[in-house]
Amino acid sequence: MPVYNFKKMNPVPSAPDLVDIVLMRTQRRTPTVVHPGYKITRIRAFYMRKIKFTQQTISERLGQILSDFPRLNDIHPFYADLCNTLYDRDHYKLALGQINTARSLVDSIARDMIRMVKYGDSLYRCKCLKRAALGRMCTVLKRQKVSLAYLEEVRKHMSRLPALDPNTRTILMCGLPNVGKSSFMNKITRANVDVQPYAFTTKSLFVGHCDYRYLRWQVIDTPGILDHPLEERNTIEMQAITALAHLTCSVLYFVDISEQCGYTIEQQCSLFRSIKPLFANKQLIVVVNKIDQQPWETLDAEKKEMVQDLVKDANCSLMTMSNMSEEGVSEVKSTACDKLLAARVDSRVSGKKIENVMNRLQVFHPVPRDGVVREACIPESVVQAQKEGRFGSKDHKPKKSTAGYAPTKETANGDVDMEVKKTARDLMWENGGPGVWAPDYREIYDLKDDSWKFDAIPEIMNGKNIADYIDPEIEAKLQLLEQEEEQLVAELEAAAMGEEVESDLDSEEEAAVEAIRDRKRTIRLHSRTHQSENKPVIPRAIRGRSKDKHDPGALNENEIKKMMDKFGVDTSKMLERGRSMERGRKRERSLSRKRSISLDEDVDMEDIEGSKGEMKKAKKAKVVEARRREASLARSHSRPRDASQVGLKDEETAKVAKKLDKEGRKQWHGASGEGDKRKSVHLVKWMNTGKKRNGTHYAR
């Protein structure tokens, strides 16, 4: 049977919210404009579509609720009884049945109203039928207010239930309240169950997981059970009873011999006898807890005998432990797991499926054919080679290569046998490590003649072998030409031995030139060597930049100076120009310059005498002159500010040109188009024609 996942159920809306959802979705997803001038068939189709869409939406929503909630007959009996204990099976089924009935009623209403709309002879009658249909459907939904609210509360509680797997390996703890069940669970699992010194701290089932023998185990902590009839037990206790009744598990019954839980040993034994039928077909262990407070050895003989008789009657195991001192905790866990594993294996062996498997298996048990003892046979040649040290090691243990490993005490002396055959791993570490060395697979080629393995593979171009067009003696001829060239150079050097070559450079400069040439030659050879390497190309934008504090980058000032000094280039002017470019050009006028301009303006204003109009003209001229000077000084490398420099008559035409340019740069940022829905005011003819009489404007 499937294990139901209660955490994926969708929330159940209330009745008013469900009505709003349905009507809003109908308004959004169906056409909204219809006119009396349309054909009657088009008007009927318009309103039939609205009724049908509303019915489909309600059916879909209610069907989702019915499919999310589990059917008690289809899930595991443990979940079915747990739902009955927590939510009352009859109430649960009644609520789901009412939702299913509401869905059927909505379908029948829609079917009847669509049949009536088919015979509507005007827009007004079709609209009235549509309103009646939607109203009746919403009334049906509003009547389900109580059922929807109940199902939402059930969903919230079910989503908080622990994710139990009834079919996996399970350890279940039970007993009276406050006997140490939750403390034991916190010790052996990663769970964090609340532990308090009062009864019924644990009010529901808690699940934890632990590992034993490389297997995952499920540990369940149940609420405390009191010793009274089944009919008088509350919901908290019934959860533990349900788990005991339906889960195949190893049961740990905890007994507090210190009696700090508030119950005597006699009461704990009485509870054990009352729930003993639930332990049938389960691996049972009676765990005597809190031996740090009351040791088992010093317990009263009468109480000890009572517990031992209990264990003997139930034919189970007895173990002692203490959560405080952790004495016996791991032993209880391992014993419970081992007993459950053995029981699961026995149940599978005794089942019907094992017969089909055993029929295909055949087990052989070797039997000695005679009484002769036969020792291991080692060839004489191998024994002799071992004695001479030509084969194996002195202690007859296989040798391993130390390539790629840190030195140890055994290999620190340097006594390594070089005749040991190297593996591919040894060769990899000797030649650069992973990613650098690649094995030569030609060694394992399976060819007719082994001497062909390392031959060059022919290169074919245009259907012809390139090797056929290469002179086999080309290398010898090239060597002769190189020797002849060296001889001619030596003769020229011998002829010019007595002559001094005129040069404008001194000895230091010549040494620098020679060093530069050597450096160029090295770079050229390096580039040829690494020409075929497969490495990423660094983008130009980040090339040469600093990557971290250990790598300043090729664009660093010290790195540039060090590099250019190798080539004999003076870098002082180069570095100064780079610093100035990094600082950037200053675009603001200095304070002294501003101060001098303001003083000049004040002096000029004092010198001007006359009417106010002349003073305004002079001030305007000063402002224009200041703007022109600022444009010429502060933005000497920018586009010209004067209108005459850009081909315009004056500043007015420049403003017009700037405005036109701005208008031309405007972009379309989205507006309504012909595909958008418009709700314009439609003026009905009979409401807006004729004379206005006494009364309102809505009736003419």
C-alpha positions in Angstrom: 0.0 0.0 0.0 1.3 3.5 -0.8 2.6 5.8 2.0 0.6 9.0 1.8 2.5 12.3 1.8 0.3 14.7 3.8 2.6 17.7 3.4 1.8 18.3 -0.3 -1.9 18.9 0.2 -3.1 22.3 -1.1 -4.9 24.7 1.3 -8.7 24.5 1.4 -10.3 28.0 0.8 -13.2 29.1 2.8 -16.7 29.3 1.2 -16.6 33.1 0.5 -13.1 32.9 -0.8 -14.0 30.0 -3.1 -16.9 32.0 -4.5 -14.7 35.0 -5.1 -12.0 32.8 -6.8 -14.6 31.2 -9.1 -16.3 34.5 -10.2 -13.1 36.4 -10.7 -11.6 33.7 -12.8 -14.8 33.6 -14.9 -14.7 37.4 -15.4 -11.0 37.3 -16.4 -11.0 34.2 -18.7 -14.2 34.8 -20.6 -15.4 37.5 -23.0 -17.1 40.5 -21.4 -18.7 42.5 -24.3 -22.0 41.5 -26.0 -24.5 43.7 -27.9 -28.2 43.3 -28.6 -27.5 43.7 -32.2 -25.6 40.4 -32.4 -27.2 37.3 -33.7 -29.2 35.4 -31.2 -27.0 32.3 -31.7 -23.9 34.4 -30.8 -25.6 35.8 -27.7 -26.6 32.3 -26.5 -23.1 31.0 -27.1 -21.7 34.0 -25.0 -23.8 33.2 -21.9 -23.5 29.4 -22.3 -19.7 29.8 -22.3 -19.8 31.7 -19.0 -22.1 29.1 -17.3 -20.0 26.2 -18.6 -16.7 27.9 -17.6 -18.0 28.6 -14.0 -19.1 25.0 -13.7 -15.7 23.7 -14.9 -13.9 25.9 -12.4 -16.0 24.8 -9.4 -15.6 21.2 -10.5 -11.9 21.5 -10.8 -11.5 23.2 -7.4 -13.7 20.7 -5.5 -12.1 17.8 -7.4 -8.7 19.0 -6.3 -9.8 19.0 -2.7 -11.2 15.4 -3.0 -8.1 14.1 -4.6 -5.7 15.7 -2.1 -7.3 14.2 1.0 -6.5 10.5 1.4 -9.2 7.8 1.1 -9.0 5.8 4.3 -9.7 2.5 2.5 -6.7 3.0 0.2 -3.9 3.9 2.6 -2.1 1.8 5.2 -4.2 0.7 8.2 -1.9 2.6 10.5 -2.8 5.9 8.8 -6.5 5.0 8.6 -6.8 4.3 12.3 -4.6 7.3 13.2 -7.0 9.5 11.2 -10.0 7.9 12.9 -8.4 8.6 16.3 -7.5 12.2 15.5 -10.4 13.4 13.3 -13.2 10.9 13.6 -13.7 8.7 10.6 -17.4 9.4 10.3 -17.1 13.2 10.4 -14.2 13.0 7.9 -16.1 10.9 5.4 -19.2 13.0 5.8 -17.3 16.3 5.0 -15.7 14.8 1.9 -19.1 13.3 0.9 -20.7 16.7 1.1 -18.0 18.2 -1.1 -18.6 15.5 -3.7 -22.4 16.1 -3.5 -21.9 19.8 -4.1 -19.8 19.1 -7.2 -22.6 16.9 -8.5 -25.2 19.6 -7.8 -23.2 22.3 -9.6 -22.8 20.0 -12.6 -26.6 19.3 -12.8 -27.4 23.1 -12.3 -25.1 24.0 -15.2 -26.5 21.3 -17.4 -30.1 22.4 -16.8 -29.4 26.1 -17.2 -27.5 25.6 -20.5 -30.4 23.7 -21.9 -32.7 26.6 -21.0 -30.3 29.2 -22.5 -30.5 27.4 -25.8 -34.1 28.5 -26.1 -33.5 32.1 -25.0 -34.9 34.5 -27.6 -33.3 37.8 -26.4 -30.2 39.1 -24.7 -32.2 40.1 -21.6 -33.6 36.5 -21.1 -30.2 34.9 -21.7 -28.6 37.2 -19.2 -31.2 36.5 -16.6 -30.6 32.8 -17.0 -26.9 33.2 -16.7 -27.3 35.2 -13.5 -29.6 32.6 -12.1 -27.2 29.8 -12.9 -24.2 31.5 -11.3 -26.3 32.5 -8.3 -27.5 28.9 -7.7 -23.9 27.6 -8.0 -22.6 30.1 -5.5 -25.4 29.3 -3.1 -24.4 25.6 -3.2 -20.8 26.6 -2.4 -21.8 28.8 0.5 -23.7 26.0 2.1 -20.4 24.0 2.3 -19.0 26.6 4.7 -18.7 24.2 7.7 -17.3 21.3 5.7 -14.6 23.4 4.0 -13.6 24.9 7.4 -13.4 21.4 9.0 -11.3 20.1 6.1 -8.9 23.0 6.3 -8.3 22.3 10.0 -7.8 18.6 9.2 -5.3 19.5 6.5 -3.3 21.8 8.8 -3.0 19.0 11.4 -2.2 16.3 8.9 0.6 18.4 7.4 2.2 18.4 10.9 2.1 14.6 11.3 5.5 12.8 11.3 6.6 11.2 8.0 6.3 7.5 9.1 7.1 4.6 6.9 5.1 1.6 8.2 7.2 -0.9 6.2 10.7 0.0 7.2 12.9 -1.2 10.1 11.3 0.4 13.2 12.1 0.6 16.9 9.0 1.7 19.0 9.2 2.8 22.6 6.2 2.6 25.0 5.4 2.7 28.7 3.9 5.0 31.4 4.6 8.7 31.2 8.0 10.1 32.3 9.9 6.8 32.4 12.7 7.9 30.0 11.4 7.2 26.5 12.1 10.6 25.0 15.6 10.8 26.7 16.5 7.5 25.1 15.4 8.7 21.7 17.5 11.8 22.0 20.5 9.6 22.9 20.4 7.2 19.9 19.0 9.6 17.2 19.5 13.1 15.9 16.0 14.1 17.1 15.4 16.7 19.7 12.3 15.8 21.7 11.3 18.0 24.6 12.1 16.3 28.0 10.5 17.7 31.1 10.0 16.3 34.7 6.2 16.0 34.4 3.8 13.6 32.8 2.6 13.8 29.2 5.3 16.1 27.9 5.1 14.1 24.6 1.6 14.5 23.3 2.0 13.0 19.8 4.2 10.6 17.8 7.8 11.7 17.2 10.1 10.1 14.6 13.9 10.0 14.6 16.5 8.1 12.6 19.7 6.3 13.4 22.2 4.0 11.6 23.1 0.5 12.5 25.1 -1.9 10.4 25.0 0.5 7.5 21.2 0.6 7.5 18.8 3.4 8.3 16.5 2.7 11.3 13.3 4.5 12.2 12.8 5.2 15.9 9.3 6.2 17.2 8.6 7.9 20.5 5.0 7.4 21.7 3.1 9.3 24.3 2.7 7.8 27.7 -0.1 5.2 28.3 -2.1 5.0 31.5 -3.5 1.8 32.9 -7.3 2.0 32.4 -9.8 0.5 29.9 -9.5 1.2 26.2 -12.8 3.1 26.1 -11.5 5.6 28.7 -8.2 6.4 26.9 -7.9 9.8 25.3 -6.6 10.8 21.9 -3.0 11.2 23.1 -2.9 7.6 24.5 -4.7 6.2 21.4 -1.9 7.3 19.1 0.5 5.0 21.0 -2.1 2.2 20.9 -2.5 2.6 17.1 1.2 2.5 16.5 1.6 -0.7 18.6 -1.3 -2.3 16.8 -0.3 -1.8 13.2 3.5 -1.3 13.0 5.8 -4.3 12.5 8.7 -3.2 14.8 10.9 -4.0 17.8 9.1 -2.8 21.0 11.0 -1.4 24.0 8.8 -1.4 27.1 10.4 1.0 29.7 10.2 0.3 33.4 11.3 2.9 35.9 12.6 1.0 38.9 13.4 4.2 40.8 9.6 5.0 40.8 10.5 8.7 40.2 7.9 8.8 37.4 5.1 8.7 40.0 4.0 5.1 39.4 5.0 2.0 41.3 6.6 -1.0 39.7 3.4 -2.9 40.4 1.4 -0.3 38.3 3.9 -0.5 35.5 3.6 -4.3 35.4 -0.1 -4.1 35.4 0.0 -1.8 32.4 2.3 -4.3 30.6 -0.3 -7.1 31.2 -3.2 -5.0 29.9 -1.5 -4.1 26.6 0.2 -7.5 26.2 -2.0 -8.6 23.3 -0.6 -5.7 21.2 2.9 -7.2 21.6 2.0 -10.3 19.5 4.3 -11.0 16.6 6.7 -8.3 17.7 10.3 -8.4 19.1 9.8 -7.3 22.7 12.5 -6.1 25.2 11.7 -4.9 28.7 14.1 -2.1 29.5 14.8 -1.4 33.2 15.7 2.3 33.2 17.2 4.8 35.8 19.6 2.3 37.3 21.8 5.3 38.2 19.2 6.2 40.9 18.3 2.6 41.9 20.7 -0.1 40.9 19.2 -3.3 39.7 21.3 -5.4 42.0 20.1 -3.6 45.2 16.4 -3.6 44.2 14.0 -5.2 46.7 13.7 -8.9 46.0 9.9 -8.7 45.8 10.0 -6.0 43.1 12.8 -7.7 41.2 10.9 -11.0 41.2 7.8 -9.2 39.9 9.7 -7.8 36.9 11.4 -11.2 36.2 8.1 -13.0 36.3 6.7 -10.4 33.8 9.6 -11.1 31.5 9.3 -14.9 31.8 5.5 -14.8 31.1 6.0 -12.7 27.9 9.1 -14.7 26.8 11.1 -11.6 26.1 14.5 -10.1 26.9 15.4 -8.0 30.0 18.0 -5.3 29.8 19.2 -2.5 32.2 20.3 1.0 31.2 20.5 4.6 32.4 20.0 7.7 30.2 21.9 9.9 32.6 25.1 7.9 32.7 24.5 6.3 29.2 25.2 2.9 30.7 23.7 0.2 28.5 22.2 2.6 25.9 24.1 1.3 23.0 23.6 -2.3 24.1 19.8 -1.8 24.2 19.9 -0.3 20.7 22.0 -3.0 19.1 20.0 -5.8 20.7 16.7 -4.4 19.5 18.1 -3.9 16.0 19.6 -7.4 15.9 16.4 -9.1 17.0 14.3 -7.2 14.4 16.8 -8.1 11.6 16.7 -11.8 12.5 12.9 -11.7 12.6 12.6 -10.0 9.2 15.0 -12.6 7.7 13.1 -15.5 9.2 9.8 -14.1 7.9 11.2 -13.8 4.4 12.7 -17.3 4.5 9.4 -18.8 5.6 7.4 -17.0 2.9 6.3 -18.3 -0.5 8.8 -16.3 -2.5 11.8 -18.0 -1.1 10.8 -21.4 -2.7 11.3 -20.0 -6.2 14.7 -18.7 -5.2 15.9 -21.8 -3.4 15.0 -24.0 -6.4 17.6 -22.2 -8.5 20.3 -22.4 -5.9 22.6 -25.4 -5.4 25.1 -25.4 -2.5 28.2 -27.7 -2.6 30.0 -28.7 0.6 33.5 -30.0 -0.2 34.4 -33.3 1.4 38.0 -34.7 1.6 38.5 -37.6 -0.7 41.3 -39.1 1.5 43.4 -38.5 4.6 46.4 -37.0 2.8 47.5 -33.5 3.9 48.5 -31.4 0.9 50.6 -28.3 1.6 51.0 -25.3 -0.7 53.3 -26.1 -3.7 55.9 -23.4 -4.6 58.2 -24.1 -7.6 61.9 -24.6 -6.8 62.9 -21.8 -9.1 60.8 -19.3 -7.2 62.1 -20.5 -3.8 65.7 -20.2 -5.1 65.0 -16.7 -6.5 63.6 -15.6 -3.2 66.7 -16.9 -1.3 69.0 -15.0 -3.7 66.9 -11.8 -3.5 66.0 -11.8 -7.2 62.3 -12.2 -6.7 59.9 -10.5 -4.2 60.9 -9.1 -0.8 62.6 -10.6 2.1 59.4 -10.8 4.1 57.6 -12.3 1.0 55.1 -9.3 0.9 54.2 -7.6 -2.4 56.1 -4.4 -3.1 54.4 -1.2 -3.9 55.8 1.8 -5.7 56.3 5.0 -3.6 55.8 7.4 -6.5 53.3 10.1 -5.6 53.4 9.3 -1.8 55.0 11.1 1.1 58.1 9.3 2.5 57.4 6.9 5.4 59.7 5.2 8.0 60.0 2.2 5.7 61.0 4.2 2.6 63.1 6.9 4.4 66.2 4.7 4.2 66.2 4.9 0.4 66.3 1.1 0.1 64.1 1.0 -3.1 64.4 -1.8 -5.6 64.6 -0.2 -9.0 63.9 -3.5 -10.8 60.2 -3.4 -9.6 58.0 -2.9 -12.7 56.5 0.6 -12.7 52.8 0.9 -13.2 51.0 3.6 -15.2 50.3 5.5 -11.9 54.1 5.6 -11.1 54.9 6.9 -14.5 52.2 9.5 -14.2 53.6 10.9 -11.0 57.2 10.8 -12.4 56.2 12.8 -15.5 54.2 15.6 -13.9 51.1 14.1 -12.3 47.5 13.9 -13.4 46.5 16.1 -16.4 50.1 16.4 -17.6 51.2 12.9 -18.5 49.2 10.7 -20.8 50.0 7.0 -21.4 51.2 5.9 -24.8 48.4 3.6 -25.9 50.5 2.3 -28.8 52.0 -0.2 -26.5 48.7 -2.1 -26.4 48.0 -2.1 -30.1 47.1 -5.5 -31.4 49.0 -5.7 -34.7 50.2 -8.5 -36.9 53.8 -7.5 -36.3 54.8 -5.9 -32.9 57.4 -3.8 -34.6 54.7 -1.8 -36.3 53.3 -0.4 -33.1 55.4 2.8 -32.9 55.4 3.5 -36.7 54.2 6.9 -37.8 50.6 6.9 -38.9 50.4 8.0 -42.6 49.0 11.4 -43.4 46.7 11.4 -46.4 45.9 14.6 -48.4 43.7 14.5 -51.5 43.9 10.8 -51.5 47.7 10.7 -51.6 50.3 9.8 -48.9 52.4 12.8 -48.0 55.3 10.5 -47.2 55.6 9.6 -50.9 56.5 13.1 -51.7 59.2 13.6 -49.1 62.9 12.9 -49.9 64.1 10.3 -47.4 67.6 11.8 -47.5 66.4 15.3 -46.8 67.8 15.4 -43.3 71.2 14.3 -44.5 71.3 17.0 -47.1 70.1 19.6 -44.6 72.9 18.6 -42.3 75.5 18.9 -45.1 74.1 22.4 -45.9 74.3 23.5 -42.3 77.9 22.2 -42.0 78.8 24.2 -45.2 77.2 27.3 -43.8 79.1 27.0 -40.5 82.3 26.5 -42.5 81.7 29.7 -44.5 80.9 31.7 -41.4 84.1 30.4 -39.7 86.1 31.5 -42.8 84.6 35.0 -42.8 85.3 35.3 -39.0 88.9 34.2 -39.6 89.3 36.7 -42.4 87.9 39.6 -40.3 89.9 38.6 -37.2 92.4 41.5 -37.5 89.7 44.1 -38.4 87.7 46.0 -35.7 84.1 46.4 -36.4 83.1 50.0 -36.0 80.3 50.6 -33.6 78.7 53.6 -31.9 77.9 51.6 -28.8 80.2 51.2 -25.8 80.7 47.8 -24.1 77.8 48.2 -21.7 75.3 49.1 -24.4 76.6 46.2 -26.6 76.1 43.8 -23.6 72.6 45.2 -23.2 71.8 44.7 -26.9 73.1 41.2 -26.8 71.0 40.4 -23.7 67.9 41.8 -25.5 68.6 39.6 -28.5 68.9 36.6 -26.3 65.7 37.5 -24.6 63.9 37.8 -27.9 65.3 34.5 -29.0 64.1 32.8 -25.8 60.6 34.3 -26.1 60.4 33.1 -29.8 61.4 29.6 -28.8 59.0 29.6 -25.8 56.1 30.7 -28.1 56.9 28.0 -30.6 57.1 25.3 -27.8 53.7 26.3 -26.3 52.0 27.0 -29.5 49.8 23.9 -29.4 48.8 24.1 -25.7 45.1 24.1 -25.0 44.5 26.9 -22.6 41.8 29.6 -22.4 42.3 33.0 -23.9 42.2 35.8 -21.3 39.9 38.7 -22.3 41.7 41.9 -23.1 39.7 43.8 -20.5 41.2 41.8 -17.6 44.5 40.9 -19.2 47.5 41.9 -17.1 45.5 42.9 -14.0 46.2 41.8 -10.5 44.6 38.5 -9.6 45.6 38.3 -5.9 48.2 39.7 -3.5 50.8 37.1 -4.7 50.4 38.1 -8.4 50.5 41.9 -8.9 49.9 41.5 -12.7 51.8 42.6 -15.7 50.3 46.1 -15.6 51.8 46.8 -12.2 54.3 49.7 -12.0 57.2 47.6 -10.6 56.5 44.7 -13.0 56.5 47.1 -16.0 59.8 48.7 -14.8 61.4 45.2 -14.2 60.3 44.0 -17.6 61.3 47.0 -19.7 64.7 47.2 -17.9 65.5 43.8 -19.3 65.0 45.2 -22.8 67.1 48.3 -22.0 64.2 50.8 -22.2 64.0 53.9 -20.0 60.6 53.7 -18.2 60.6 57.0 -16.2 58.5 59.0 -18.8 56.3 56.0 -19.5 55.4 55.5 -15.8 54.8 59.3 -15.4 52.4 59.3 -18.3 50.6 56.3 -16.9 50.2 58.0 -13.5 48.8 61.2 -15.1 46.3 59.1 -17.1 45.3 57.2 -13.9 44.7 60.4 -12.0 42.6 61.8 -14.8 42.3 65.4 -16.1 40.9 67.9 -13.6 37.8 69.6 -15.0 37.0 72.1 -12.2 38.2 75.6 -11.9 40.5 76.2 -9.0 39.5 78.3 -6.0 42.0 81.0 -6.8 40.6 81.3 -10.3 37.0 81.5 -9.1 38.0 84.1 -6.6 39.7 86.3 -9.2 36.8 86.1 -11.5 34.3 87.0 -8.8 36.5 90.0 -7.8 36.8 91.2 -11.4 33.0 91.0 -11.7 32.6 93.1 -8.6 35.1 95.7 -9.8 33.4 95.9 -13.2 30.0 96.3 -11.6 31.3 99.2 -9.5 32.7 100.9 -12.6 29.5 100.7 -14.5 27.3 103.8 -13.9 24.1 104.6 -15.6 20.6 103.3 -15.8 19.3 99.9 -14.6 18.9 98.7 -18.2 22.5 99.3 -19.0 23.6 97.5 -15.8 21.4 94.5 -16.8 22.9 94.4 -20.3 26.4 94.5 -18.9 25.6 91.8 -16.4 24.2 89.6 -19.2 27.2 90.1 -21.3 29.4 89.1 -18.4 27.5 85.9 -17.9 27.7 85.0 -21.7 31.5 85.8 -21.6 31.9 83.6 -18.5 30.1 80.6 -20.1 32.1 81.0 -23.3 35.4 81.1 -21.3 34.3 78.1 -19.3 33.4 76.1 -22.4 36.8 76.9 -24.0 38.9 76.3 -20.9 37.2 73.5 -18.9 36.0 71.5 -21.9 38.7 72.2 -24.5 38.6 68.7 -25.8 34.7 68.4 -25.9 32.3 69.3 -28.6 31.9 73.1 -29.2 29.3 75.0 -27.2 29.1 78.1 -29.4 26.2 78.0 -31.9 28.3 79.4 -34.7 30.8 76.6 -34.4 28.2 74.0 -35.1 26.7 75.7 -38.1 23.8 77.5 -36.4 22.8 81.1 -36.5 22.4 82.0 -32.8 21.5 80.4 -29.4 17.8 80.4 -30.2 18.3 78.2 -33.2 20.6 76.0 -31.1 17.8 75.6 -28.6 15.3 74.6 -31.3 17.8 72.1 -32.8 18.4 70.6 -29.3 14.6 70.3 -28.7 14.1 68.6 -32.1 17.0 66.2 -31.3 15.5 65.4 -28.0 12.1 64.7 -29.6 13.7 62.4 -32.1 15.4 60.4 -29.4 12.2 59.5 -27.6 11.4 55.8 -27.5 8.2 53.9 -27.3 7.8 52.5 -23.7 4.6 50.6 -24.2 1.0 51.6 -24.7 -2.3 50.0 -25.5 -2.6 48.3 -28.8 -5.3 46.8 -30.9 -5.0 43.5 -29.1 -5.8 45.0 -25.7 -9.3 44.7 -24.2 -11.1 48.1 -24.0 -14.2 48.7 -21.8 -15.6 51.9 -23.4 -18.9 53.4 -22.6 -21.5 52.0 -24.9 -24.5 54.3 -25.5 -27.6 52.3 -26.1 -29.9 53.9 -28.6 -33.2 53.5 -26.8 -31.7 55.1 -23.7 -30.3 58.2 -25.4 -32.8 59.2 -28.1 -36.2 61.0 -27.8 -37.4 63.9 -25.7 -36.6 64.1 -22.0 -39.8 63.9 -19.9 -40.5 64.3 -16.3 -38.5 61.8 -14.3 -34.9 60.6 -14.2 -32.4 60.6 -17.1 -32.3 56.8 -17.1 -35.8 56.4 -18.5 -36.9 58.2 -21.7 
